[in-house]
Amino acid sequence: MATKFVETRTIRTIGAPRSTRTRLITIVVLVVLLGFAVALPYLGTTSYAMSLVTTIFIAAILASSVNFLVGDGGMASLGHAGIAAASGYGAAWATRQGMDAWGQVTIALSITIVVSLVYGVLSMRTSGIYFLMVTLAVGMVIFGLAYRLSFVTGGENGITGIQRPPFLAEYWMFYWFILGIFVLTTLLLWVIARSPFGASLRGLRDSESRMRSLGYSVASYKLGAFMISGTIAGLAGLLSVWHTHFISPSAAGVHRSVLLIVMVILGGVGTTFGPLVGAAVVVLVENVLSNAVERWPTILGLIFILVILFARAGIVGSTQKLIRRIRRRRSGTPPGDTDLHQETAIPDGELTARKELP
């Protein structure tokens, strides 16, 4: 009888410990940054600087809603400023009626859901430039209504005196609240992006026809994605009017939606913290640099062009690529190979053979 040998290999990948070490370093860095953000009011920061940082976080929440659509769904929207403005006007109207903070939240989010549903129903069977134009058109409708319905919106004068909850009256308390909302929304979108729903969205982004042939309802997934994105945009709109105590039709203008797209591209499409970095660049240029330079939009345009030319994946995305490239050079790995293939090794003593009789 023939003797059969079965070779059993225990393969250890060097990439696994490195991946664990990378995750650990990332977690430590995030914890340190979060700790710094929490301690910011105790570091002698002025109320103006705190207000500016609060504005950045609110803009980042709104930009993250666009980033979710663009990065995971491949749907670029030019109407998210309209959704945020609709939510803000809902809170402003509730304030005029003498409602408390819970009444403002209820009205604002109810309007957000309705408006997001209208956006989603009108755009769920479109893609590419047609999706872009539909969202732009609906956003322009909201902008026009904000001007025309002056008995509700105040017309060009807008609405002032929008009060936030009493427990958020102090600027530092409101800052912590906004920071917490930013962390929660970022975690929520991160979980959704890594769920089966997020994987299906990326499949639709890559090939709608293939997903449709596999039995997926493309329109339903698009509607669901827009509802998630629109709800977060409406939340950002509510937080914005609580921060500024004011809203006007300019909040629904096309230029606000364009700036959201700029934030996403500057930070990096599809990255977790790209919206925060992009929002920081735009808000600082718009609110700080504009005090010294009259033509600040030109400066912002030059920054945008430089990022497109030299960091096409955005600031965060390009930084991640650079770190991976440096890591590959240190390990002597060819750029074309995958980490698992490159860094597979069999240590001494772990290659065994056992004799098996028939």
C-alpha positions as CSV (number, residue, x, y, z in Angstrom):
1,M,0.0,0.0,0.0
2,A,1.2,3.4,-0.8
3,T,2.1,5.7,2.0
4,K,0.6,9.2,1.9
5,F,2.2,12.1,3.5
6,V,0.1,15.1,4.4
7,E,2.1,18.3,4.9
8,T,0.6,20.7,7.5
9,R,1.9,24.3,7.4
10,T,1.5,26.8,10.1
11,I,1.8,30.1,8.4
12,R,2.5,33.3,10.3
13,T,2.0,36.6,8.6
14,I,4.1,39.5,9.7
15,G,1.4,41.8,8.4
16,A,-1.1,40.8,11.1
17,P,1.0,42.1,14.1
18,R,1.8,45.2,12.1
19,S,-1.9,45.8,11.4
20,T,-2.7,45.4,15.1
21,R,0.1,47.8,16.0
22,T,-1.2,50.3,13.4
23,R,-4.7,50.1,14.8
24,L,-3.4,50.6,18.4
25,I,-1.4,53.6,17.4
26,T,-4.4,55.0,15.6
27,I,-6.6,54.5,18.6
28,V,-4.1,56.2,20.9
29,V,-3.8,59.2,18.6
30,L,-7.6,59.5,18.4
31,V,-7.9,59.3,22.2
32,V,-5.3,62.0,22.6
33,L,-6.9,64.3,20.1
34,L,-10.3,63.7,21.7
35,G,-8.9,64.4,25.1
36,F,-7.4,67.7,23.8
37,A,-10.7,68.7,22.2
38,V,-12.5,68.0,25.5
39,A,-10.0,70.0,27.5
40,L,-9.9,72.9,25.0
41,P,-12.2,75.2,27.2
42,Y,-9.7,74.8,30.1
43,L,-6.7,75.8,28.0
44,G,-7.3,79.5,28.2
45,T,-9.1,79.5,24.8
46,T,-11.1,82.7,24.1
47,S,-14.9,82.6,23.5
48,Y,-14.3,83.7,19.9
49,A,-11.9,80.8,19.3
50,M,-14.4,78.4,21.0
51,S,-17.1,79.7,18.7
52,L,-14.9,79.2,15.7
53,V,-14.1,75.6,16.7
54,T,-17.8,74.9,17.3
55,T,-18.6,76.2,13.8
56,I,-16.0,73.8,12.4
57,F,-17.5,70.8,14.1
58,I,-21.0,71.8,12.9
59,A,-19.7,72.2,9.3
60,A,-17.9,68.9,9.6
61,I,-21.2,67.1,10.6
62,L,-22.9,68.6,7.6
63,A,-20.0,67.8,5.3
64,S,-19.9,64.2,6.6
65,S,-23.5,63.7,5.4
66,V,-22.3,64.7,1.9
67,N,-19.2,62.5,2.2
68,F,-21.3,59.5,3.1
69,L,-23.3,59.9,-0.1
70,V,-20.3,60.7,-2.4
71,G,-17.9,58.2,-0.9
72,D,-20.1,55.2,-0.3
73,G,-22.9,55.8,-2.8
74,G,-21.2,57.7,-5.5
75,M,-23.9,60.3,-5.4
76,A,-22.8,64.0,-5.3
77,S,-25.5,66.2,-4.0
78,L,-25.8,70.0,-4.5
79,G,-28.8,70.4,-2.3
80,H,-27.7,69.5,1.2
81,A,-27.6,73.1,2.3
82,G,-31.3,73.3,1.5
83,I,-32.0,70.3,3.8
84,A,-30.1,71.9,6.6
85,A,-31.8,75.3,6.0
86,A,-35.2,73.6,6.1
87,S,-34.4,72.1,9.5
88,G,-33.1,75.5,10.7
89,Y,-36.3,77.3,9.6
90,G,-38.4,74.6,11.4
91,A,-36.6,75.4,14.6
92,A,-36.9,79.1,14.0
93,W,-40.6,78.8,13.4
94,A,-41.1,76.7,16.5
95,T,-39.3,79.4,18.5
96,R,-41.7,82.0,17.2
97,Q,-44.6,79.9,18.4
98,G,-43.1,79.9,21.9
99,M,-42.1,76.2,21.8
100,D,-39.4,74.9,24.0
101,A,-36.2,73.1,22.8
102,W,-38.0,69.7,22.5
103,G,-40.6,71.4,20.3
104,Q,-37.9,72.8,18.1
105,V,-36.2,69.4,17.8
106,T,-39.5,67.7,16.9
107,I,-40.4,70.3,14.2
108,A,-36.9,70.5,12.8
109,L,-36.4,66.8,12.4
110,S,-39.9,66.2,11.1
111,I,-39.3,68.8,8.4
112,T,-35.9,67.2,7.7
113,I,-37.5,63.8,7.2
114,V,-40.1,65.1,4.8
115,V,-37.7,67.2,2.8
116,S,-35.1,64.3,2.6
117,L,-37.9,62.0,1.4
118,V,-38.8,64.4,-1.3
119,Y,-35.1,64.7,-2.3
120,G,-34.8,60.9,-2.3
121,V,-38.0,60.1,-4.2
122,L,-37.1,62.6,-7.0
123,S,-33.5,61.5,-7.3
124,M,-33.5,57.8,-6.5
125,R,-33.9,56.7,-10.2
126,T,-31.2,59.0,-11.4
127,S,-27.4,58.9,-11.3
128,G,-24.3,60.9,-12.2
129,I,-25.0,64.4,-13.6
130,Y,-28.8,63.9,-13.5
131,F,-28.7,63.1,-9.8
132,L,-26.6,66.3,-9.3
133,M,-29.1,68.4,-11.3
134,V,-32.1,67.0,-9.4
135,T,-30.7,67.8,-6.0
136,L,-29.6,71.3,-7.3
137,A,-33.1,72.0,-8.5
138,V,-34.8,70.9,-5.2
139,G,-32.3,73.0,-3.3
140,M,-33.1,76.0,-5.4
141,V,-36.8,75.4,-4.7
142,I,-36.1,75.6,-1.0
143,F,-34.0,78.7,-1.5
144,G,-36.9,80.3,-3.4
145,L,-39.5,79.4,-0.7
146,A,-37.3,80.9,1.9
147,Y,-37.5,84.2,0.1
148,R,-41.2,84.1,-0.9
149,L,-42.8,82.7,2.3
150,S,-41.8,85.8,4.3
151,F,-44.7,85.3,6.7
152,V,-43.0,82.1,7.9
153,T,-39.3,82.7,7.1
154,G,-39.0,86.5,7.5
155,G,-37.9,86.9,3.9
156,E,-34.6,88.6,3.3
157,N,-34.4,89.7,7.0
158,G,-34.5,86.1,8.2
159,I,-35.4,85.1,11.7
160,T,-33.4,86.1,14.8
161,G,-33.6,85.2,18.5
162,I,-33.6,81.4,18.0
163,Q,-32.9,80.1,21.5
164,R,-31.1,76.9,22.3
165,P,-31.9,74.8,25.4
166,P,-31.1,76.5,28.8
167,F,-28.7,73.8,29.8
168,L,-26.6,74.7,26.7
169,A,-26.6,78.5,27.4
170,E,-22.9,78.7,28.2
171,Y,-20.7,78.6,25.1
172,W,-18.4,75.9,26.6
173,M,-21.4,73.7,27.4
174,F,-22.7,74.0,23.9
175,Y,-19.2,73.3,22.5
176,W,-19.0,70.0,24.4
177,F,-22.5,69.1,23.2
178,I,-21.5,69.8,19.6
179,L,-18.3,67.7,20.1
180,G,-20.3,64.8,21.4
181,I,-22.8,65.0,18.5
182,F,-19.8,65.1,16.0
183,V,-18.3,62.0,17.6
184,L,-21.6,60.1,17.6
185,T,-22.4,60.9,14.0
186,T,-18.9,60.0,12.9
187,L,-19.2,56.6,14.6
188,L,-22.6,56.1,13.2
189,L,-21.5,56.7,9.6
190,W,-18.4,54.6,10.2
191,V,-20.6,51.7,11.4
192,I,-23.1,52.1,8.5
193,A,-20.3,52.2,6.0
194,R,-18.9,48.9,7.2
195,S,-22.3,47.2,7.5
196,P,-23.9,45.1,4.7
197,F,-25.9,48.1,3.7
198,G,-22.7,50.1,3.2
199,A,-21.2,47.3,1.2
200,S,-24.2,47.2,-1.0
201,L,-24.0,51.0,-1.5
202,R,-20.4,50.7,-2.7
203,G,-21.6,47.9,-5.0
204,L,-24.1,50.3,-6.5
205,R,-21.4,53.0,-6.8
206,D,-19.2,50.6,-8.8
207,S,-21.8,49.0,-11.0
208,E,-25.6,49.6,-10.7
209,S,-26.4,47.2,-13.6
210,R,-24.5,44.4,-11.9
211,M,-26.2,44.9,-8.6
212,R,-29.6,45.1,-10.3
213,S,-28.9,41.9,-12.1
214,L,-28.1,40.3,-8.7
215,G,-31.6,41.3,-7.5
216,Y,-30.8,44.4,-5.5
217,S,-33.4,47.2,-5.5
218,V,-31.1,50.1,-6.6
219,A,-33.8,52.8,-6.0
220,S,-34.5,51.6,-2.5
221,Y,-30.9,51.6,-1.5
222,K,-30.4,55.1,-2.9
223,L,-33.5,56.3,-1.0
224,G,-32.3,54.8,2.2
225,A,-28.8,56.4,1.8
226,F,-30.4,59.8,1.1
227,M,-32.6,59.5,4.2
228,I,-29.6,58.7,6.4
229,S,-27.6,61.5,4.9
230,G,-30.5,64.0,4.9
231,T,-31.2,63.3,8.6
232,I,-27.7,64.1,9.6
233,A,-27.7,67.2,7.4
234,G,-31.0,68.3,9.1
235,L,-29.3,67.8,12.5
236,A,-26.5,70.0,11.5
237,G,-28.9,72.7,10.4
238,L,-30.6,72.6,13.8
239,L,-27.3,72.9,15.6
240,S,-26.2,75.7,13.3
241,V,-29.2,77.9,14.2
242,W,-28.7,77.1,17.9
243,H,-25.2,78.4,17.5
244,T,-25.8,81.6,15.5
245,H,-29.4,82.3,16.8
246,F,-30.2,83.4,13.2
247,I,-31.1,82.0,9.8
248,S,-31.7,83.7,6.4
249,P,-32.3,82.4,2.9
250,S,-28.5,82.5,2.2
251,A,-28.3,79.3,4.3
252,A,-30.1,77.5,1.5
253,G,-28.0,79.1,-1.2
254,V,-26.2,77.0,-3.9
255,H,-22.9,78.4,-2.7
256,R,-23.3,76.7,0.7
257,S,-23.8,73.4,-1.0
258,V,-20.8,74.0,-3.2
259,L,-18.7,74.7,-0.2
260,L,-19.8,71.4,1.3
261,I,-18.5,69.6,-1.8
262,V,-15.3,71.6,-1.5
263,M,-14.9,70.5,2.1
264,V,-15.3,66.8,1.1
265,I,-12.8,67.0,-1.7
266,L,-10.2,68.9,0.3
267,G,-10.4,66.4,3.2
268,G,-10.7,63.3,1.0
269,V,-13.7,61.6,-0.4
270,G,-14.7,58.5,1.6
271,T,-12.3,59.1,4.5
272,T,-13.6,59.2,8.1
273,F,-12.0,62.5,9.1
274,G,-11.8,64.1,5.7
275,P,-14.9,66.2,6.4
276,L,-13.4,67.6,9.6
277,V,-10.2,68.6,7.9
278,G,-12.0,70.1,4.9
279,A,-14.4,72.0,7.1
280,A,-11.5,73.4,9.2
281,V,-9.8,74.7,6.0
282,V,-13.0,76.3,4.6
283,V,-14.2,77.8,7.9
284,L,-10.8,79.2,8.8
285,V,-10.4,80.8,5.4
286,E,-13.9,82.2,5.4
287,N,-13.9,83.5,8.9
288,V,-10.3,84.2,9.8
289,L,-8.4,84.9,6.6
290,S,-11.2,87.0,5.3
291,N,-10.4,89.6,8.0
292,A,-7.0,90.2,6.4
293,V,-7.7,89.4,2.7
294,E,-10.6,90.8,0.9
295,R,-10.6,88.2,-1.9
296,W,-10.6,85.2,0.4
297,P,-12.5,83.1,-2.2
298,T,-9.5,83.4,-4.5
299,I,-7.3,82.0,-1.8
300,L,-9.7,79.2,-1.2
301,G,-9.8,78.4,-4.9
302,L,-6.0,78.3,-5.0
303,I,-5.9,75.9,-2.1
304,F,-8.5,73.7,-3.9
305,I,-6.5,73.7,-7.1
306,L,-3.3,72.8,-5.3
307,V,-5.0,69.9,-3.5
308,I,-6.5,68.6,-6.8
309,L,-3.0,68.8,-8.5
310,F,-0.8,67.4,-5.8
311,A,-3.1,65.5,-3.4
312,R,-5.8,64.1,-5.5
313,A,-7.1,61.9,-2.7
314,G,-7.5,64.9,-0.5
315,I,-5.5,66.0,2.5
316,V,-6.4,63.0,4.7
317,G,-6.5,60.4,1.8
318,S,-3.1,61.5,0.4
319,T,-1.6,61.5,3.9
320,Q,-2.7,57.9,4.4
321,K,-1.3,56.9,1.0
322,L,2.0,58.6,1.9
323,I,2.2,56.7,5.2
324,R,1.6,53.4,3.4
325,R,4.2,54.2,0.8
326,I,6.8,54.9,3.5
327,R,5.9,51.7,5.3
328,R,6.4,49.7,2.2
329,R,9.8,51.2,1.5
330,R,11.0,50.4,5.0
331,S,9.9,46.8,4.7
332,G,11.4,46.5,1.2
333,T,8.0,45.5,-0.2
334,P,7.4,45.9,-4.0
335,P,4.6,48.5,-4.5
336,G,2.5,46.1,-6.6
337,D,2.2,43.3,-4.1
338,T,-0.4,43.0,-1.4
339,D,0.7,43.1,2.3
340,L,-0.5,39.5,2.9
341,H,1.5,38.2,-0.1
342,Q,4.5,40.3,0.6
343,E,4.9,39.6,4.3
344,T,4.2,35.9,4.6
345,A,6.8,33.8,6.4
346,I,7.2,30.4,7.9
347,P,9.3,30.5,11.1
348,D,11.7,27.7,12.1
349,G,10.0,24.7,13.7
350,E,6.5,25.5,12.4
351,L,6.8,23.4,9.2
352,T,5.7,19.8,10.2
353,A,4.9,16.6,8.3
354,R,3.0,13.7,9.7
355,K,2.8,10.2,8.3
356,E,-0.7,8.9,7.6
357,L,-1.4,5.3,6.8
358,P,-4.4,4.4,4.6
